[in-house]
Amino acid sequence: MPYLELSLALVLLVATLCQWLAWRVRLPAILFLLLAGLLVGPVSGWLRPDAVFGDLLMPMVSLSVAIILFEGSLTLNIAEIRGVSQVVQRMISVGALVTWVIVAVATHYIFSFSWQISALFGAVVIVTGPTVIVPMLRSVRPTRKVANILRWEGIAIDPIGALMAVMTYEFIVASTEGEAFSHVLLLFFQSVSVGLVAGLASGFLLGKLLSLDWLPDYLHNMATLCLVLLSFSASNAIAHESGLLAVTVMGMWLANQRNLDIHPILNFKEHLSLLLISVLFVVLAARVSLDQLAEIGWKAVLLLAVLQFLARPAKVLVSTLGMDVSWRERGLLAWIAPRGIVAAAISALFAENLIAIGYDEAALLVPLTFTVIIGTVVLQSATARFVARSLGVTEPSPRGFLIVGANAFSRAVAQALKEYDFRCVLADSSREDIRVARMAGLETYYGNPVSEHAEIHLDLAGVGGLLALSRQQYVNVIAALHYRQDFGPRRIYRLDSDLSRRVPEKHQVTQGYRGSQLFGKDITYSDVLRLVNAGWEIRSTQLTEEFNWEQYREQHGENVLPLFVIDGKGWITPFTADEELKPAAGCTVLSLMPDTENTSD
């Protein structure tokens, strides 16, 4: 027992270090988790999961996969999928089928696997996944069109690919129960029917419990977790291995219910999934033997080449025929497709069960999947930036802002910057403020800007700085800390609140982490909001040789609050307490002025 406790603690420590390292170098965490698992497992022999966890290992993997799939399916909002480009819709439908067929055929002939196992592997590696795509996009910074296609493909293909893999697995299992094709179909449809009914029933029940307020807030997460695990286990008890389909359908049902706020549940599930994923992949990678890796050898490299240079380009070509996508954009879309977390988890779960029913070659599914994941992540992380630049499909220097807070002043700032083609995204957890911002035609993100959900769904293409303008000072501080890695410390700006000014210095976060104080040393959130409520507006003034900065200040005196300077090259800089700006001729000054003030525009 002490050895088990120590092993669990050390696995958690290794997983945490891997996540931290991934954050520092801005690469997908799965790469470090799998490499760490190989080091502590087959290479060093320190961790032997089967000996440590015994008979509990595969049930633990099964329940973890169920939670991961449920969390992934919670993001699949059908309305949002319909709203994205037709290219994405093709990529997650006919494009996914193209990948499936090509990979299945290649696997069959390269490894001499049965058609059943080859088809399953083809379904498993369909998924790319947002947890590997998003860090890569932030490093590569492709054009917004390409970034949106890749990001939405990663979000949508996760549950769809998992569903395809589950259905393929169900068909394989059903085929072992009898010889007649009609009997196989009957068992297959029985499993699918039970999974669908269990998922819909569980989703409907949980939706009612939440929408009718039959549960207190503090029990929402616990009740959700209980119903997910109960749906998974009960469905499996009725029809063998139909539970994964049940939890996927359950998540999709909840994601598409109107007037049901699932964000608190989603945030909880994201944190739980992060914990499970981190531990799961260290443990699963530790089970892979060096002999298995040596056995797949050059064949795995050949299959990786088929994935990278045949299957992915074919998928992109089919998905973009007749679409407004240039050949350069198609080239980058064809290059970026790292495999991720769902592929590894499902392959491990299915392999164990398939070996038990007589498919011995299924023992190679896990090392083969891990090889594909590591190969695609390493290759594409190392080369995607170069490929994007060579093709000329990278964004210019990002000039826009992520604005934390969607209050009246934040909306005024976003509206003013939008007129000069600076992309601004307003992020807030206030439903009413976000609603007003959307009605004004502004880009918004409803939720916590430092959540795991934001890491995946918050599109930062063209955004190169942070304006922390929330009325909640702790949100500003956390956002400033979180986005220093993305934007750099010199592009982090915040607006103090009156309350923060009264906090003793020894209780404040150091200046270097909070970012630069906006608009002046004595300006607070209450000051700017009071001016906006009094009718002051943001107006622009073009400086010239005849009307320079000194004359501007002399003319307006105290009846103006300078906010931003846009130079002749289109670069924007906020006025701060740390640096005194002296705009030159040709610059445009954006200032907060009374409504009755006349300016030279």
C-alpha positions as CSV (number, residue, x, y, z in Angstrom):
1,M,0.0,0.0,0.0
2,P,2.7,2.6,0.8
3,Y,4.3,1.8,-2.6
4,L,0.9,2.4,-4.3
5,E,0.5,5.7,-2.5
6,L,4.0,6.8,-3.4
7,S,3.6,5.8,-7.1
8,L,0.4,7.8,-7.4
9,A,2.0,10.8,-5.8
10,L,5.0,10.6,-8.1
11,V,2.9,10.1,-11.2
12,L,0.9,13.3,-10.2
13,L,4.2,15.1,-9.8
14,V,5.6,14.0,-13.1
15,A,2.3,14.9,-14.8
16,T,2.3,18.4,-13.3
17,L,5.9,19.0,-14.3
18,C,5.0,18.0,-17.9
19,Q,2.1,20.4,-18.0
20,W,4.3,23.2,-16.6
21,L,7.0,22.4,-19.2
22,A,4.5,22.5,-22.0
23,W,3.2,25.8,-20.8
24,R,6.8,27.2,-20.7
25,V,7.8,26.1,-24.2
26,R,4.3,26.5,-25.7
27,L,4.0,23.0,-27.0
28,P,1.2,20.4,-26.6
29,A,1.4,18.8,-23.2
30,I,0.6,15.4,-24.6
31,L,4.1,15.2,-26.1
32,F,5.8,15.6,-22.7
33,L,3.3,13.3,-20.9
34,L,3.9,10.5,-23.4
35,L,7.7,10.9,-23.3
36,A,7.7,11.0,-19.5
37,G,5.6,7.8,-19.4
38,L,8.1,6.0,-21.7
39,L,11.0,7.2,-19.5
40,V,9.4,6.1,-16.1
41,G,8.0,2.9,-17.6
42,P,9.8,0.8,-20.3
43,V,13.1,2.8,-20.2
44,S,13.8,3.0,-16.5
45,G,11.4,0.3,-15.2
46,W,10.5,2.5,-12.3
47,L,6.7,2.4,-12.9
48,R,4.9,-0.8,-13.7
49,P,1.2,0.1,-14.0
50,D,-0.2,-3.4,-14.1
51,A,1.7,-4.4,-11.0
52,V,0.8,-1.1,-9.2
53,F,-2.9,-0.9,-10.1
54,G,-3.7,-4.5,-10.7
55,D,-7.3,-5.3,-11.8
56,L,-8.3,-1.6,-11.2
57,L,-6.2,-0.3,-14.1
58,M,-8.6,-0.9,-17.0
59,P,-11.8,0.1,-15.1
60,M,-9.9,3.3,-14.2
61,V,-9.0,3.9,-17.8
62,S,-12.6,3.2,-18.9
63,L,-14.1,5.7,-16.5
64,S,-11.5,8.3,-17.4
65,V,-12.1,7.9,-21.1
66,A,-15.9,8.2,-20.4
67,I,-15.3,11.5,-18.6
68,I,-12.9,12.8,-21.3
69,L,-15.4,12.0,-24.1
70,F,-18.3,13.6,-22.2
71,E,-16.3,16.8,-21.6
72,G,-15.3,16.9,-25.3
73,S,-18.9,16.4,-26.5
74,L,-20.1,19.2,-24.2
75,T,-18.3,21.6,-26.7
76,L,-20.1,20.3,-29.7
77,N,-22.9,22.9,-30.2
78,I,-24.7,22.1,-33.5
79,A,-25.7,25.7,-34.0
80,E,-22.0,26.8,-33.8
81,I,-21.0,24.0,-36.2
82,R,-23.6,25.2,-38.7
83,G,-22.3,28.7,-38.4
84,V,-18.7,28.0,-39.4
85,S,-17.4,27.7,-42.9
86,Q,-18.5,24.9,-45.2
87,V,-14.9,23.8,-45.3
88,V,-15.1,22.7,-41.6
89,Q,-18.4,20.9,-42.2
90,R,-16.8,19.0,-45.0
91,M,-13.6,18.2,-43.0
92,I,-15.5,16.6,-40.2
93,S,-17.8,14.6,-42.5
94,V,-16.6,13.5,-46.0
95,G,-13.0,14.5,-45.2
96,A,-13.0,12.3,-42.1
97,L,-14.2,9.4,-44.2
98,V,-11.4,10.0,-46.7
99,T,-8.8,9.8,-43.9
100,W,-10.5,6.8,-42.4
101,V,-10.4,4.8,-45.7
102,I,-6.8,5.7,-46.6
103,V,-5.4,5.0,-43.1
104,A,-7.3,1.7,-42.8
105,V,-6.0,0.5,-46.2
106,A,-2.5,1.6,-45.4
107,T,-2.5,-0.1,-42.0
108,H,-3.8,-3.3,-43.5
109,Y,-1.1,-3.6,-46.1
110,I,1.8,-2.2,-44.1
111,F,1.2,-4.2,-40.8
112,S,-0.8,-7.1,-42.2
113,F,-3.5,-6.4,-39.7
114,S,-7.0,-7.7,-40.1
115,W,-9.5,-5.4,-41.9
116,Q,-11.4,-5.0,-38.6
117,I,-8.3,-3.8,-36.6
118,S,-7.2,-1.6,-39.5
119,A,-10.6,0.0,-39.8
120,L,-10.5,0.7,-36.0
121,F,-7.1,2.3,-36.2
122,G,-8.2,4.4,-39.1
123,A,-11.1,5.7,-37.0
124,V,-8.9,6.3,-34.0
125,V,-6.5,8.6,-35.8
126,I,-9.2,10.7,-37.4
127,V,-9.2,13.0,-34.4
128,T,-6.8,15.9,-34.1
129,G,-8.1,17.6,-31.0
130,P,-8.0,21.2,-29.7
131,T,-5.5,20.5,-26.9
132,V,-2.8,19.9,-29.5
133,I,-4.0,22.3,-32.2
134,V,-4.4,25.5,-30.1
135,P,-0.8,25.7,-28.7
136,M,0.5,25.1,-32.2
137,L,-1.7,27.8,-33.7
138,R,-0.5,30.3,-31.1
139,S,3.1,29.6,-32.1
140,V,2.5,29.5,-35.9
141,R,0.1,32.4,-36.0
142,P,-1.5,31.6,-39.4
143,T,-4.0,33.8,-41.1
144,R,-7.3,34.0,-39.4
145,K,-9.1,31.9,-41.9
146,V,-6.7,29.0,-41.6
147,A,-6.6,29.3,-37.8
148,N,-10.4,29.2,-37.6
149,I,-10.7,26.2,-39.9
150,L,-8.1,24.3,-37.9
151,R,-9.4,25.3,-34.5
152,W,-13.0,24.4,-35.3
153,E,-12.0,21.1,-36.9
154,G,-10.1,20.2,-33.7
155,I,-13.2,21.1,-31.6
156,A,-15.7,19.3,-33.7
157,I,-13.8,16.2,-34.8
158,D,-13.0,15.1,-31.2
159,P,-16.5,13.7,-30.3
160,I,-17.3,12.8,-33.9
161,G,-14.1,10.9,-34.3
162,A,-14.6,9.2,-31.0
163,L,-18.2,8.3,-32.1
164,M,-16.9,6.7,-35.3
165,A,-14.2,4.8,-33.4
166,V,-16.8,3.5,-30.8
167,M,-19.2,2.4,-33.6
168,T,-16.4,0.6,-35.4
169,Y,-15.4,-1.1,-32.2
170,E,-19.0,-2.1,-31.6
171,F,-19.2,-3.7,-35.0
172,I,-16.0,-5.7,-34.4
173,V,-17.2,-6.9,-31.0
174,A,-20.6,-7.8,-32.4
175,S,-19.0,-9.8,-35.3
176,T,-17.4,-12.1,-32.7
177,E,-20.7,-13.1,-31.3
178,G,-22.1,-15.0,-34.3
179,E,-21.4,-16.1,-37.8
180,A,-24.5,-14.8,-39.6
181,F,-24.2,-11.3,-40.9
182,S,-27.7,-10.5,-39.9
183,H,-26.9,-11.5,-36.3
184,V,-23.8,-9.3,-36.4
185,L,-26.0,-6.4,-37.5
186,L,-28.6,-7.1,-34.8
187,L,-25.9,-7.0,-32.1
188,F,-24.4,-3.9,-33.5
189,F,-27.7,-2.0,-33.7
190,Q,-28.5,-3.3,-30.2
191,S,-25.3,-1.7,-28.8
192,V,-25.9,1.5,-30.7
193,S,-29.5,1.7,-29.7
194,V,-28.8,1.2,-26.0
195,G,-26.0,3.8,-26.1
196,L,-28.3,6.3,-27.8
197,V,-31.2,5.7,-25.4
198,A,-29.0,5.8,-22.3
199,G,-27.3,9.0,-23.5
200,L,-30.5,10.8,-24.4
201,A,-32.2,9.7,-21.2
202,S,-29.3,10.8,-19.0
203,G,-28.9,14.1,-20.8
204,F,-32.6,14.8,-20.5
205,L,-32.7,14.0,-16.8
206,L,-29.6,16.1,-16.0
207,G,-31.0,18.9,-18.1
208,K,-34.2,18.9,-16.2
209,L,-32.5,18.8,-12.8
210,L,-30.4,21.8,-13.8
211,S,-33.0,23.9,-15.6
212,L,-35.7,23.4,-12.9
213,D,-33.3,24.2,-10.1
214,W,-34.0,21.0,-8.3
215,L,-30.3,20.9,-7.2
216,P,-28.4,23.5,-5.3
217,D,-25.5,25.0,-7.2
218,Y,-22.8,23.2,-5.1
219,L,-24.2,19.8,-6.1
220,H,-24.3,20.5,-9.9
221,N,-20.8,19.2,-10.6
222,M,-21.2,16.1,-8.3
223,A,-24.6,15.2,-9.8
224,T,-23.2,15.6,-13.3
225,L,-20.2,13.3,-12.6
226,C,-22.5,10.7,-11.0
227,L,-24.9,10.6,-13.9
228,V,-22.0,10.4,-16.4
229,L,-20.5,7.4,-14.7
230,L,-23.9,5.8,-14.0
231,S,-24.9,6.2,-17.7
232,F,-21.6,4.7,-18.8
233,S,-21.7,1.8,-16.5
234,A,-25.5,1.0,-16.9
235,S,-25.2,1.2,-20.7
236,N,-22.2,-1.2,-20.6
237,A,-24.1,-3.6,-18.4
238,I,-27.1,-3.8,-20.8
239,A,-25.1,-3.9,-24.1
240,H,-21.4,-4.6,-24.1
241,E,-19.2,-1.5,-24.6
242,S,-22.0,0.8,-25.5
243,G,-21.2,3.2,-22.6
244,L,-18.8,5.4,-24.6
245,L,-21.5,6.1,-27.1
246,A,-23.9,6.9,-24.2
247,V,-21.7,9.6,-22.6
248,T,-20.9,11.1,-26.0
249,V,-24.6,11.5,-26.8
250,M,-25.3,12.7,-23.3
251,G,-22.8,15.5,-23.7
252,M,-24.0,16.5,-27.1
253,W,-27.6,16.7,-25.8
254,L,-26.7,19.0,-23.0
255,A,-24.5,21.2,-25.3
256,N,-27.5,21.8,-27.5
257,Q,-30.1,22.7,-25.0
258,R,-31.4,26.2,-25.1
259,N,-31.6,28.3,-21.9
260,L,-29.3,25.8,-20.1
261,D,-26.0,27.3,-18.8
262,I,-23.5,24.5,-18.8
263,H,-20.4,26.7,-18.4
264,P,-20.0,25.9,-14.6
265,I,-20.2,22.2,-15.4
266,L,-17.8,22.6,-18.4
267,N,-15.3,24.4,-16.3
268,F,-15.4,21.6,-13.6
269,K,-15.1,18.9,-16.3
270,E,-12.2,20.7,-18.0
271,H,-10.2,20.7,-14.7
272,L,-11.1,17.1,-14.0
273,S,-10.3,16.0,-17.6
274,L,-6.9,17.8,-17.3
275,L,-6.1,15.8,-14.2
276,L,-7.3,12.5,-15.7
277,I,-5.5,13.1,-19.0
278,S,-2.2,14.0,-17.3
279,V,-2.2,10.9,-15.1
280,L,-3.7,8.6,-17.8
281,F,-1.1,9.2,-20.4
282,V,1.9,8.8,-18.1
283,V,0.4,5.5,-17.0
284,L,-0.6,4.3,-20.4
285,A,2.8,5.2,-22.0
286,A,4.5,3.4,-19.1
287,R,2.7,0.1,-20.2
288,V,4.3,0.2,-23.7
289,S,7.1,-2.3,-24.0
290,L,10.3,-1.5,-25.9
291,D,9.9,-4.7,-27.8
292,Q,6.6,-3.5,-29.2
293,L,8.1,-0.2,-30.3
294,A,11.0,-2.1,-31.9
295,E,8.5,-4.5,-33.6
296,I,6.6,-1.6,-35.4
297,G,9.9,0.1,-36.2
298,W,10.2,1.4,-39.8
299,K,6.6,0.4,-40.5
300,A,5.3,3.0,-38.1
301,V,7.5,5.6,-39.9
302,L,6.0,4.5,-43.2
303,L,2.4,4.8,-41.9
304,L,3.2,8.2,-40.4
305,A,4.4,9.3,-43.9
306,V,1.1,8.1,-45.4
307,L,-0.8,10.1,-42.8
308,Q,1.2,13.3,-43.3
309,F,1.7,13.2,-47.1
310,L,-1.3,11.3,-48.5
311,A,-4.2,11.1,-46.1
312,R,-4.2,14.6,-44.8
313,P,-3.6,16.3,-48.2
314,A,-6.4,14.2,-49.7
315,K,-8.8,15.2,-46.9
316,V,-8.0,18.9,-47.4
317,L,-8.3,18.6,-51.2
318,V,-11.7,16.9,-51.0
319,S,-13.0,19.3,-48.3
320,T,-11.9,22.5,-50.1
321,L,-13.0,21.7,-53.7
322,G,-15.0,24.7,-55.0
323,M,-14.4,26.6,-51.8
324,D,-12.8,30.1,-51.4
325,V,-9.5,28.6,-50.1
326,S,-6.3,29.4,-51.9
327,W,-3.6,26.8,-52.7
328,R,-1.3,28.3,-50.2
329,E,-3.9,28.0,-47.5
330,R,-4.6,24.4,-48.5
331,G,-0.9,23.7,-48.2
332,L,-0.8,24.8,-44.6
333,L,-4.1,23.0,-43.8
334,A,-2.6,19.9,-45.2
335,W,0.5,20.2,-43.1
336,I,-1.0,20.8,-39.7
337,A,-2.9,17.8,-38.2
338,P,-1.3,16.6,-34.9
339,R,-3.0,13.7,-33.3
340,G,-4.1,14.1,-29.7
341,I,-5.5,12.8,-26.4
342,V,-8.7,11.1,-27.5
343,A,-6.8,8.9,-30.0
344,A,-4.4,7.6,-27.3
345,A,-7.1,7.0,-24.7
346,I,-9.5,5.1,-27.0
347,S,-6.7,3.0,-28.5
348,A,-5.6,1.9,-25.0
349,L,-9.1,1.0,-23.9
350,F,-10.1,-0.9,-27.1
351,A,-6.8,-2.7,-27.4
352,E,-7.2,-4.5,-24.0
353,N,-10.7,-5.6,-24.8
354,L,-9.9,-6.7,-28.4
355,I,-7.0,-8.9,-27.2
356,A,-9.4,-10.6,-24.8
357,I,-11.7,-11.6,-27.7
358,G,-8.9,-13.0,-29.9
359,Y,-7.5,-10.1,-31.9
360,D,-3.8,-10.5,-31.0
361,E,-2.6,-7.7,-33.3
362,A,-4.5,-5.2,-31.2
363,A,-1.6,-5.3,-28.8
364,L,0.2,-3.0,-31.3
365,L,-2.6,-0.4,-31.4
366,V,-1.3,1.5,-28.4
367,P,2.4,1.8,-29.4
368,L,1.4,2.5,-33.0
369,T,-1.0,5.3,-31.8
370,F,1.6,6.8,-29.5
371,T,4.2,6.8,-32.3
372,V,1.8,8.6,-34.6
373,I,1.0,11.2,-31.8
374,I,4.6,11.8,-31.0
375,G,5.6,11.9,-34.7
376,T,2.9,14.3,-35.8
377,V,3.4,16.7,-32.8
378,V,7.2,16.8,-33.1
379,L,7.3,17.1,-36.9
380,Q,4.6,19.7,-37.2
381,S,5.7,21.7,-34.1
382,A,9.2,22.0,-35.5
383,T,8.2,22.9,-39.1
384,A,4.7,24.5,-39.1
385,R,6.0,28.0,-38.5
386,F,8.5,27.7,-41.4
387,V,5.9,26.1,-43.7
388,A,3.4,28.9,-42.9
389,R,6.0,31.6,-43.6
390,S,7.2,29.9,-46.8
391,L,3.6,29.8,-48.1
392,G,2.9,33.4,-47.0
393,V,-0.1,32.5,-44.9
394,T,1.0,34.0,-41.5
395,E,-0.6,36.9,-39.8
396,P,1.2,40.3,-39.8
397,S,2.4,41.5,-36.3
398,P,-0.7,41.2,-34.1
399,R,-2.0,44.7,-33.3
400,G,-5.4,44.0,-31.6
401,F,-6.3,43.6,-27.9
402,L,-8.0,41.1,-25.7
403,I,-10.1,43.3,-23.5
404,V,-11.0,41.8,-20.1
405,G,-14.4,43.2,-19.1
406,A,-17.3,44.1,-21.3
407,N,-18.5,47.2,-19.3
408,A,-19.6,50.5,-20.9
409,F,-16.0,51.9,-21.0
410,S,-14.6,48.6,-22.5
411,R,-17.3,48.6,-25.2
412,A,-16.5,52.2,-26.0
413,V,-12.8,51.4,-26.4
414,A,-13.5,48.3,-28.5
415,Q,-15.8,50.3,-30.8
416,A,-13.3,53.1,-31.3
417,L,-10.4,50.7,-32.1
418,K,-12.6,48.7,-34.4
419,E,-13.0,51.8,-36.6
420,Y,-9.2,51.7,-37.2
421,D,-9.2,47.9,-38.0
422,F,-7.8,46.8,-34.7
423,R,-9.3,43.5,-33.7
424,C,-10.7,43.6,-30.2
425,V,-12.2,40.7,-28.3
426,L,-14.2,41.5,-25.1
427,A,-14.1,38.7,-22.5
428,D,-16.5,38.7,-19.5
429,S,-18.5,36.3,-17.4
430,S,-21.4,38.9,-17.2
431,R,-24.1,37.6,-19.5
432,E,-25.8,41.1,-19.7
433,D,-22.6,43.0,-20.5
434,I,-21.7,40.4,-23.2
435,R,-25.2,40.6,-24.6
436,V,-25.0,44.4,-24.9
437,A,-21.5,44.1,-26.6
438,R,-22.8,41.6,-29.1
439,M,-25.8,43.8,-29.9
440,A,-23.3,46.6,-30.7
441,G,-21.6,44.3,-33.2
442,L,-18.4,43.7,-31.1
443,E,-16.5,40.4,-30.8
444,T,-17.0,38.7,-27.5
445,Y,-16.1,35.7,-25.4
446,Y,-18.6,34.7,-22.7
447,G,-16.7,33.1,-19.9
448,N,-13.6,33.3,-17.8
449,P,-10.7,34.4,-20.1
450,V,-8.2,32.3,-18.1
451,S,-10.3,29.1,-18.1
452,E,-9.4,25.8,-19.9
453,H,-12.4,26.5,-22.1
454,A,-10.9,29.9,-23.2
455,E,-7.6,28.2,-24.0
456,I,-9.4,26.2,-26.6
457,H,-12.2,28.4,-27.8
458,L,-10.9,31.9,-27.4
459,D,-9.7,33.0,-30.9
460,L,-6.6,35.3,-30.5
461,A,-5.7,35.6,-34.2
462,G,-4.5,39.2,-34.7
463,V,-4.5,39.9,-31.0
464,G,-1.2,41.0,-29.5
465,G,-2.0,42.7,-26.2
466,L,-4.2,42.7,-23.1
467,L,-6.3,45.5,-21.7
468,A,-7.5,44.4,-18.3
469,L,-10.5,46.7,-17.7
470,S,-12.7,44.6,-15.6
471,R,-14.4,46.1,-12.5
472,Q,-13.2,43.0,-10.6
473,Q,-9.6,43.7,-9.8
474,Y,-8.6,40.1,-9.1
475,V,-9.7,39.2,-12.6
476,N,-7.4,41.8,-14.1
477,V,-4.5,40.5,-12.1
478,I,-5.1,36.9,-13.0
479,A,-5.5,37.7,-16.6
480,A,-2.3,39.8,-16.6
481,L,-0.4,36.9,-15.1
482,H,-1.9,34.4,-17.5
483,Y,-1.3,36.2,-20.7
484,R,2.3,37.4,-20.1
485,Q,3.5,34.3,-21.8
486,D,1.3,35.0,-24.9
487,F,1.8,38.7,-25.4
488,G,4.9,39.6,-23.4
489,P,5.1,41.8,-20.3
490,R,5.4,45.0,-22.3
491,R,1.9,44.4,-23.9
492,I,0.0,43.8,-20.7
493,Y,-2.0,46.8,-19.5
494,R,-4.5,47.2,-16.6
495,L,-6.8,49.7,-15.0
496,D,-6.7,49.9,-11.3
497,S,-9.9,50.0,-9.1
498,D,-10.4,52.4,-6.2
499,L,-10.3,49.4,-3.8
500,S,-6.9,48.2,-5.1
501,R,-5.5,51.6,-4.3
502,R,-6.4,51.2,-0.7
503,V,-4.7,47.8,-0.4
504,P,-1.3,48.0,1.4
505,E,1.7,47.6,-0.9
506,K,2.8,44.4,0.9
507,H,-0.5,42.7,-0.1
508,Q,-0.3,43.7,-3.8
509,V,1.0,41.7,-6.7
510,T,4.3,43.1,-7.9
511,Q,4.2,45.8,-10.6
512,G,6.0,43.6,-13.2
513,Y,3.2,41.0,-13.1
514,R,0.2,43.3,-13.1
515,G,1.2,45.2,-16.3
516,S,1.4,48.9,-17.0
517,Q,-1.2,51.2,-15.3
518,L,-3.4,52.7,-18.1
519,F,-4.0,56.4,-18.7
520,G,-2.2,57.9,-15.8
521,K,-1.1,57.2,-12.2
522,D,-4.3,58.6,-10.6
523,I,-6.8,57.2,-13.1
524,T,-9.1,54.4,-11.9
525,Y,-11.9,52.3,-13.2
526,S,-14.4,54.4,-11.4
527,D,-13.0,57.6,-13.0
528,V,-13.4,56.4,-16.6
529,L,-16.8,54.9,-16.0
530,R,-18.0,58.1,-14.4
531,L,-16.9,60.1,-17.4
532,V,-18.6,57.6,-19.9
533,N,-21.8,57.8,-17.8
534,A,-21.5,61.6,-17.9
535,G,-21.6,61.5,-21.7
536,W,-17.9,61.7,-22.6
537,E,-17.0,60.0,-25.9
538,I,-13.8,58.6,-27.4
539,R,-12.8,60.9,-30.3
540,S,-9.8,60.9,-32.6
541,T,-7.5,63.8,-33.6
542,Q,-4.9,63.8,-36.3
543,L,-1.7,65.6,-35.3
544,T,0.1,67.7,-37.9
545,E,3.1,70.0,-38.1
546,E,0.7,73.0,-37.6
547,F,-1.2,71.3,-34.8
548,N,1.2,69.3,-32.7
549,W,1.0,67.5,-29.3
550,E,1.8,70.6,-27.2
551,Q,-0.9,72.6,-29.0
552,Y,-3.3,69.7,-28.5
553,R,-2.7,69.7,-24.8
554,E,-2.9,73.4,-24.5
555,Q,-6.2,73.6,-26.4
556,H,-8.0,70.9,-24.4
557,G,-6.4,71.3,-21.0
558,E,-8.0,69.1,-18.4
559,N,-11.1,68.4,-20.5
560,V,-9.5,65.4,-22.2
561,L,-8.2,62.0,-21.1
562,P,-5.7,60.7,-23.7
563,L,-6.1,56.9,-24.2
564,F,-4.2,55.7,-27.3
565,V,-1.7,56.9,-29.9
566,I,-1.7,55.3,-33.4
567,D,1.5,56.1,-35.3
568,G,2.0,56.5,-39.0
569,K,2.8,52.8,-39.4
570,G,-0.5,51.7,-37.8
571,W,1.0,50.6,-34.5
572,I,-1.1,51.5,-31.4
573,T,0.3,52.4,-28.0
574,P,-1.8,53.2,-24.9
575,F,-1.0,56.1,-22.6
576,T,0.3,54.7,-19.3
577,A,1.7,55.9,-16.0
578,D,5.0,54.3,-16.7
579,E,6.0,56.2,-19.9
580,E,5.3,59.7,-21.1
581,L,4.2,59.6,-24.7
582,K,4.9,62.6,-27.0
583,P,3.1,61.8,-30.3
584,A,4.6,63.3,-33.4
585,A,3.0,64.8,-36.5
586,G,1.2,62.1,-38.5
587,C,0.0,60.3,-35.3
588,T,-3.6,59.9,-34.4
589,V,-4.6,60.5,-30.7
590,L,-7.7,58.7,-29.3
591,S,-9.0,60.6,-26.2
592,L,-12.0,60.6,-23.9
593,M,-13.8,64.0,-24.3
594,P,-17.0,65.7,-23.3
595,D,-19.8,65.4,-25.8
596,T,-19.9,69.1,-26.3
597,E,-16.1,69.4,-27.1
598,N,-15.1,70.4,-30.6
599,T,-12.1,68.6,-32.0
600,S,-10.0,68.7,-35.1
601,D,-10.6,65.4,-36.8
